[in-house]
Structures are given as structure tokens and as C-alpha cells.
Amino acid sequence: MDRKMANRKLIRLSQLKSKLAAENLEEVDWVTFGVIVKKVTPQSANNGRTFSIWRLNDLRDLNQCVSLFLFGDVHKEHWKTDQGTV
């Protein structure tokens, strides 16, 4: 993990909103981790394609969640991922 994180900045999901407002993260190699705390049943978009929505949290502040929308190949590959997965 140390090798993978070398020269990268860890930003907790619960800090993401404030960091995006305060810093230009496009110029920083950053990483975040999250736990799937809720999955919405896959839905169909207006174009007929199916997508998933996951609610992610870093388990520091359960009131601070990030919604992740999965489309296309990402949805097809990961929609069965279990709630509770990191």
C-alpha cells in the first residue's frame, strides 16, 4: 500500500467537499476510499440503458455520503458488488 500511495494525497470522503472548494485537485494526484453503505436497485435511463447508484462513506461521519453513478461497462462489471465492500 505504501508503494501505491507514494506521491499521492489521501483525501477522506467526508473531507472531499471542503477540499474541492479550497484546493485545485486537478493538479494533485489524490486518492480516496469509501465503503458502499447503500445501493439503489439498478434503474433505466431515458435512453434505455441501465445504471446503478451507490452511496459511499468513509465511516468517519455517517451523515457525509457521496453518490456514485455507475454507467456502461462499469455498471455491467460492478453492479453486483455487495453493500459493505470497500
Secondary structure, 3 states (H helix, E strand, C coil): CHHHHCCCEECCHHHHHHHHHHCCHHHCCEECCCEEEEEEEEEECCCCCEEEEEEEECCCCCCCCEEEEECHHHHHHHCCCCCCCC
